[in-house]
Amino acid sequence: MRDHPDRIPMEQCQHGWLYRIYSRNLNLGVYRESDHGFVGIRRKFTLRYLFAEFHWDTGEPYGTANPLEAICECPISSLDEYHPSAPNVYPEQNQELFDWIEQQAQLLGVTPESC
């Protein structure tokens, strides 16, 4: 993943806001200030689940998300994500957040996950 010249610096990102991001797995993500992560929908094989990528400014090896545009504030207070525990098992979801991100993606005309 490359650095993006139009990236919004980490100190300017707002907790609980949806951002259009350039990252390995996500096109949209809600910023979680506690760990500088963007929670969004990831696709891996046939599974779609919530996943966090971390702001580029956190550095290697985990800083892979370049926020490009603040979209709107997320009304969901729980920004926890849940991962699949085993292959081919559907993970427990933070369904409210998953559905809200999916809805915003449809309104914006983008896919929430990078493919």
Backbone torsions as a table, in degrees:
resi	resn	phi	psi	omega
1	MET	NA	133.2	-178.4
2	ARG	-94.5	155.3	169.6
3	ASP	-65.0	145.7	178.9
4	HIS	-116.1	126.0	-174.2
5	PRO	-65.0	-21.6	-178.8
6	ASP	-94.7	14.3	-176.3
7	ARG	-62.0	138.0	172.8
8	ILE	-80.0	125.9	-179.5
9	PRO	-60.2	149.4	-176.9
10	MET	-54.9	-40.6	-176.8
11	GLU	-69.4	-12.3	177.5
12	GLN	-97.8	-6.9	179.0
13	CYS	-75.9	142.9	-176.2
14	GLN	-108.9	128.3	178.7
15	HIS	-55.6	134.3	175.3
16	GLY	82.4	7.2	178.1
17	TRP	-99.6	144.0	175.1
18	LEU	-83.6	132.5	178.9
19	TYR	-123.6	145.5	165.4
20	ARG	-81.5	126.6	-175.7
21	ILE	-128.7	156.4	172.7
22	TYR	-110.2	110.7	-176.9
23	SER	-152.1	178.8	-177.7
24	ARG	-66.0	-41.6	-171.9
25	ASN	-121.7	-13.2	-171.8
26	LEU	-126.4	144.4	170.5
27	ASN	-102.8	-25.1	179.0
28	LEU	-132.2	146.0	176.2
29	GLY	-160.2	146.5	176.8
30	VAL	-93.9	126.2	-175.3
31	TYR	-73.9	130.3	178.2
32	ARG	-114.5	104.9	-173.0
33	GLU	-62.3	-32.5	-174.5
34	SER	-57.1	-34.2	-179.8
35	ASP	-129.0	8.5	179.5
36	HIS	61.3	34.8	179.6
37	GLY	-103.2	156.0	173.4
38	PHE	-112.0	117.9	-178.8
39	VAL	-93.2	124.9	180.0
40	GLY	-148.1	-171.9	-178.6
41	ILE	-96.4	125.6	178.2
42	ARG	-111.2	144.9	173.0
43	ARG	-113.1	129.6	174.1
44	LYS	-137.2	112.6	-173.2
45	PHE	59.0	-115.9	-180.0
46	THR	-100.7	-3.3	-178.3
47	LEU	-89.4	144.1	170.2
48	ARG	-126.3	126.9	-176.2
49	TYR	-154.5	164.2	178.0
50	LEU	-73.4	141.8	-173.8
51	PHE	-153.7	147.5	178.7
52	ALA	-112.3	135.5	168.0
53	GLU	-117.6	148.0	-171.0
54	PHE	-102.4	148.9	-176.5
55	HIS	-54.1	139.2	-179.6
56	TRP	-52.2	-36.5	-176.3
57	ASP	-67.5	-11.8	176.6
58	THR	-73.4	-17.1	175.3
59	GLY	91.5	178.1	-179.5
60	GLU	-71.3	151.8	0.5
61	PRO	-95.6	-0.5	-170.8
62	TYR	-100.4	-14.8	-178.2
63	GLY	-74.5	96.2	-174.5
64	THR	-123.3	-4.7	-175.1
65	ALA	-104.7	127.9	176.8
66	ASN	-110.4	101.4	177.8
67	PRO	-71.3	131.7	-175.6
68	LEU	-111.1	-28.9	-175.6
69	GLU	-156.3	131.9	172.7
70	ALA	-81.6	128.4	-175.9
71	ILE	-97.7	-61.2	-178.0
72	CYS	-166.1	166.6	177.9
73	GLU	-81.0	137.8	179.0
74	CYS	-84.5	132.4	-179.9
75	PRO	-81.4	-5.5	-177.8
76	ILE	-87.5	128.2	-178.3
77	SER	-85.1	-30.9	179.8
78	SER	-84.9	113.2	179.8
79	LEU	-107.2	24.6	177.2
80	ASP	-76.4	143.7	175.5
81	GLU	-115.4	157.9	-179.4
82	TYR	-127.2	137.5	-175.7
83	HIS	-104.8	156.2	174.6
84	PRO	-64.9	138.9	-177.6
85	SER	-89.4	-21.0	-179.3
86	ALA	-155.0	153.4	177.9
87	PRO	-56.9	141.7	176.5
88	ASN	64.8	16.9	175.4
89	VAL	-112.9	125.3	179.7
90	TYR	-72.1	129.5	-176.7
91	PRO	-77.1	157.3	169.6
92	GLU	-66.0	139.1	-176.8
93	GLN	-115.2	151.6	162.0
94	ASN	-82.7	79.1	-167.1
95	GLN	-59.6	-36.9	-179.2
96	GLU	-62.4	-45.2	179.1
97	LEU	-68.6	-43.1	178.0
98	PHE	-56.0	-49.6	-178.6
99	ASP	-63.9	-39.1	-179.6
100	TRP	-65.8	-44.1	178.2
101	ILE	-63.0	-42.3	177.5
102	GLU	-59.2	-44.0	179.4
103	GLN	-63.4	-43.2	179.4
104	GLN	-63.7	-39.2	178.0
105	ALA	-61.0	-41.7	178.4
106	GLN	-64.5	-42.5	178.7
107	LEU	-63.1	-34.4	-178.8
108	LEU	-85.9	-13.7	-179.0
109	GLY	73.4	33.3	178.2
110	VAL	-128.1	162.7	170.7
111	THR	-87.5	136.7	-177.5
112	PRO	-69.0	-26.5	-178.2
113	GLU	-106.7	151.7	172.8
114	SER	-77.7	139.3	-179.6
115	CYS	-118.1	NA	NA
